[in-house]
Amino acid sequence: MNAVLERILTTRTVTDGSTVLPLSHPDFPNLPVHMDEREGRMLERVIAAVRPAVSLEIGFAYGVSTLFICGALAAACAVATHIVMDPHQSTQWRGIGLRNVREAGYAGMVRFYEEQSEFVLPRLLAEGIKVDFALIDGWHTFQLREDANLELCGGWPMLALKSAQPPQQRSQSC
Ligand SMILES: C[S@@+](CC[C@H](N)C(=O)[O-])C[C@H]1O[C@@H](n2cnc3c(N)ncnc32)[C@H](O)[C@@H]1O
């Protein structure tokens, strides 16, 4: 496990460089704000099996799932691009996710959009970007629509975690 990720999970804190903050939502401390180690290990196993050249992630926050994914990508692929989007990175999350990615040494593989996924995804599809793996963990109210868009427009393989939908209605791959 990358040392930055290990430190975050062990101390259950993050920092913006001047202030140390708890690893929790700044406004709603009881809301899940990151994947736990069990979920992260599952991501690692999926990445190791799929070996994506291009992967995508919706919902970044403090970058915990991104650190799991990038660590697994680094272990699995010589060259990989991980596309990430979150409209609130520099505001609500104080740029800490990007800080963590830089500190962990993964900045070169991450392409970040500080925008809502519902606006970024159609552009990526129009650009013809092919994604081998996608993790959807954004604003779950819109997850169903995003799933539908992906299936209709792109046919991208994806993994939807912590979905607001009941499990039997989830689309886990396409
Ligand atoms: C549960 S957190 C993501 C946690 C992250 N995947 C992890 O495990 O470390 C959900 C994130 O979705 C982001 N978000 C909210 N609305 C979004 C949208 N329309 N598009 C993309 N991300 C969104 C929030 O800013 C928040 O950072």
The ligand as an ORCA input file, in Angstrom:
! r2SCAN-3c Opt
* xyz 0 1
  C     -18.430      9.596     -1.275
  S     -17.526     10.950     -1.938
  C     -16.329     10.143     -2.948
  C     -15.332      9.366     -2.146
  C     -14.190      8.765     -2.941
  N     -14.679      7.948     -4.065
  C     -13.338      7.904     -2.033
  O     -13.673      6.729     -1.842
  O     -12.353      8.422     -1.491
  C     -18.646     11.592     -3.144
  C     -18.005     12.700     -3.980
  O     -18.866     12.987     -5.063
  C     -18.658     14.341     -5.394
  N     -19.745     14.795     -6.247
  C     -20.941     15.370     -5.901
  N     -21.654     15.662     -6.974
  C     -20.921     15.249     -8.058
  C     -21.136     15.289     -9.459
  N     -22.251     15.807     -9.973
  N     -20.162     14.796    -10.260
  C     -19.038     14.251     -9.735
  N     -18.772     14.195     -8.414
  C     -19.717     14.689     -7.585
  C     -18.577     15.031     -4.050
  O     -17.917     16.272     -4.139
  C     -17.792     14.009     -3.249
  O     -16.440     14.305     -3.260
*
